[in-house]
Amino acid sequence: MPSDIARIQKQQTKSGATIYVVKWRTPDGADRTKGGFSTRKAANAYATKVEAGKLRGVEFDPRQAASPSAKRQRHGSRAGTT
């Protein structure tokens, strides 16, 4: 289950169908939302991706599907080591 980094909200559409929306905040404080998940399990999987990116220091941008919007920081080159 996701922690307080991302949260899942259950909503009803006008037709009465249930959908789930994932909400989270970026490091700069902006709110992000990705919705339209038909199951809580699918929303939870997406929330887990968002949280994993934040823990790695990579901002997750839903407009770019599964691609992170920021490049990973490199921790130095290991070239030349044995």
Secondary structure, DSSP 8 states (H G I E B T S, - for coil): ---TTEEEEEEE-TTS-EEEEEEEE-TTS-EEEEEEESSHHHHHHHHHHHHHHHHHT--B-GGGTTSBSS--------TT--
